[in-house]
Amino acid sequence: MDIEEDCISPSPTLEETFYILSKKNSVYRVKLSEKGLCLQKEYNGNVKNETIALEDIIGCRCMRSKRFAQKCMWHPTSSKKYLKVVDENSMEWDETDVSAYLYIYAYIIKKGKVKSTKKRERMVITLRFRSYDKYEDNMREAQKWKVTVKYYMNMQLKPSFPTCYFTATDIKIDNKLLMILNPKSGVGKAREVFQSKVVPLLTEADINYDLHVTRHAQDARNLMRTQNMWQYMGGIVVIGGDGILYEVINGLMERPDWETLFQELKLGIIPSGSGNGLAKSISYAFNEPYDQNPILVSTLNVVRGVSTPLDIVRVETKNQVLFSFLSIGWGLLSDVDIESERIRAIGSQRFTVWTVAKLIGLRTYKGTVSYLPVKSEKACSITSDEDHENRSVMSEEGRRDSFYSVGSRKSTYLSAAGSSYESLSEDVIRTFGPPSKLPPLGQVLPADWVVIKGEFVLVHASYPTHLMTDCIFAPSSKLDDGCIWLCVIKSGISRAHLVQFLLGMSSGSHTNVPQVDFLPVSAFRIEPETSEGGHLTVDGELIELGSLQAEILPSLANVFARTH
């Protein structure tokens, strides 16, 4: 009997009693409902209850016991018998055991070793079904539980799923992820991080994904612009620093179907760079214990499949239009970011080392900074909840070769050799995206703008809370508040106050330092005197020094986040 072809409908509530082989007089009464998995342990008359919240469960798998190899070898006897299982479709199953096993994978919040800290820990619940004399009947019961777990998990994402949508195999046609890995990000360990820490969670969650390893700068951007992204309705996830996500967003904006893609696609980031500002900001927004295990927490954001809106900023220079999700900078902080690249090998400590060096020879830059204040504090909380149903599908162009991942039978690696990522139909790269509502660069600004002329130590704008893991630059920011937080420090600030400002960025106290202006704005313009030098950056990427203006695009993108 081929069980996988049977259609199994989820049950509203499932209850079963399981016995613990290693302990006499000990049973577990397990109840599964839309609230989660309730475990009631009864041992010698004592009762202990524990509930695993549904949002903490990432996946489940049906297994069966593995056949032991028959070898002419003597082994010392042991009081413990370790269960070995294989996938339900494996050929190595034990014919003598009719039991079916359901493995449920959860990552629950636990208290850390340090007081007031929390962390997420892996928890595996193993349920053995053996009520029937035939394996097929026991596996059907296990699959009923599996389908019900998956049904409740997906109901959190799309409450409109019909019951008949779920089968024993439970494979959706639109849930594939595209993972984009930058092997040179941070200290160059992104490949190791992915294989050792990310792949196991994707396997447990039964996530279908393709992996693309970038080969050079702008590779991810070219991929976004030229390939069929509609096959990745599970989302696009980058493994690297903020720079690789910058490429992804701007590549998507170079497509004619950018608008419908941004409405449908979820974006994610698993940090392995030096800064990792957005990854920390997402976890910070929903009180996730990021610092204890950044890779785990960020991967859990992805596998749960839930998203939250994210503001994007449109950036216009004299010769290009860019789209930013993190920050825009001119002066001290941008100088540190760019110039410290030469010591990237030491990781995030490069920022601290270079900041000290820049303070010794502090520079100021002449120019004009203009900004449009937000209409009110309430304006910083505007979100867009429009529901879009239309989808335009682009045909896939170019060619891709693939081979299967060792980590998952459903995972495909996109090989670099022999693949073409160049567009076959567009000779000129064009940037699309929302049109600007600001006057063109060089034209006079409206009267409601504030204009500051003079010399500046730094001008830095941020939209999420964190610029880096340990730098909470905009403490009052929300991911979708429709607000740019603009920091302006003019020349004349004392070194004592400047040091206080830099030290305060780790706690957020820098916003209250004297001679530091921290302003909520909806748009701003920077007009540096190019003869003065300095670096101008967008999301940590260096751009040509010159006039620039930026405006907020509220809730334009969606990012993976544990919002429950």
Sequence and secondary structure as in RCSB ss.txt:
>XXXX:A:sequence
MDIEEDCISPSPTLEETFYILSKKNSVYRVKLSEKGLCLQKEYNGNVKNETIALEDIIGCRCMRSKRFAQKCMWH
PTSSKKYLKVVDENSMEWDETDVSAYLYIYAYIIKKGKVKSTKKRERMVITLRFRSYDKYEDNMREAQKWKVTVK
YYMNMQLKPSFPTCYFTATDIKIDNKLLMILNPKSGVGKAREVFQSKVVPLLTEADINYDLHVTRHAQDARNLMR
TQNMWQYMGGIVVIGGDGILYEVINGLMERPDWETLFQELKLGIIPSGSGNGLAKSISYAFNEPYDQNPILVSTL
NVVRGVSTPLDIVRVETKNQVLFSFLSIGWGLLSDVDIESERIRAIGSQRFTVWTVAKLIGLRTYKGTVSYLPVK
SEKACSITSDEDHENRSVMSEEGRRDSFYSVGSRKSTYLSAAGSSYESLSEDVIRTFGPPSKLPPLGQVLPADWV
VIKGEFVLVHASYPTHLMTDCIFAPSSKLDDGCIWLCVIKSGISRAHLVQFLLGMSSGSHTNVPQVDFLPVSAFR
IEPETSEGGHLTVDGELIELGSLQAEILPSLANVFARTH
>XXXX:A:secstr
  GGGS     S EEEEEE TTSTTEEEEEEEETTEEEEEEEETTEEEEEEEEGGGEEEEEEEEEB     S   
   S     EEETT S B TT   EEEEEEEEEEEE SSTT EEEEEEEEEEEE SSSSHHHHHHHHHHHHHHHH
HHHHHTT TT  GGG  SS   TT  EEEEE TTSTTT HHHHIIIIIHHHHHHTT  EEEEE  STTHHHHHHH
HS GGG TTEEEEEE HHHHHHHHHHHTTSTTHHHHHHH  EEEEE SS BHHHHHHHHHTT  TTT HHHHHHH
HHHH  EEEEEEEEEEESS EEEESSEEEEEHHHHHHHHGGGGGGGTTHHHHHHHHHHHHT   EEEEEEEEE S
 GGGGG                SB  EEE SS TT EEE STT B S SS SS    S    S  TTS   TTSE
EEEEEEEEEEEESSSEEETTEE  TT  TTSS EEEEEEETT  HHHHHHHHHHTTTTGGGGSTT EEEEEEEEE
EEE GGG   EEETTEEE SS EEEEEEEEEEEEE    
